[in-house]
Amino acid sequence: MLSTGSPNTAGSGSKASIGWKPIWTKFKTRTPAMTVIETTPPENILELKRVFAAPKPLLFKVWTQPEHMVRWWGCADATNNEIQSDLRPGGAFSVRMELADGTVHRIWGEYRETDEPNRLVFTWSWAGETGFDGGDTLVTVTFEEVSGGTEVILRHENFTKVEDRDSHGEGWGASLDRLVGFLADL
């Protein structure tokens, strides 16, 4: 006669349990399901966030059209005499920026992504004697609608020196400050 069920009968406890073959042998040594995520960008990345009281399409426009860019792009004492922009993936841009002391800086790059009005991705290189020797870096600008306007998230990466990252942080911060004033005048 065939036996069915447990060999012992009991209401509870070890006599009432059935032995099961372990199906996950590493259960006790598994890693936690949630890991800690570093929120500070690595040393080779600069990230700035700013909310502007302006619609996303307008912000994209002032970031991409030279006639607007010349009015706000650059550090506080910079005058942009010339900005050229071929806004398309593979298109080039160039900036000629003159500081109050007469120093001229030239920046150039190539658009990698132009997702109007959501995102811009472009390379960033200094031409000539600037003191920056880090080669090409990459800039990603994301435009997100938020309560009260649009959040601009600027991520500039691939710096080889912390000092270069920090000096770009000062420049981008000043540019974003100038952008606030420019938008107020529109």
Buried (B, 14 or more C-beta within 10 A) or exposed (E): EEEEEEEEEEEEEEEEEEEEEEEEEEEEEEEEEEEEEEEEEEEBBBBBEBEBEBBBEBBBBBBBEBEBBBBBBBBEEBEBEEBEBEBEEEBBBBBBBBBEEEEEBBBBBBBBEBEEBBBBBBBBBBEEEBEBEBEEBBBBBBBEEEEEBBBBBBBBBBBBEEEBBEBBBEBBBBBBBBBEEBBEEE
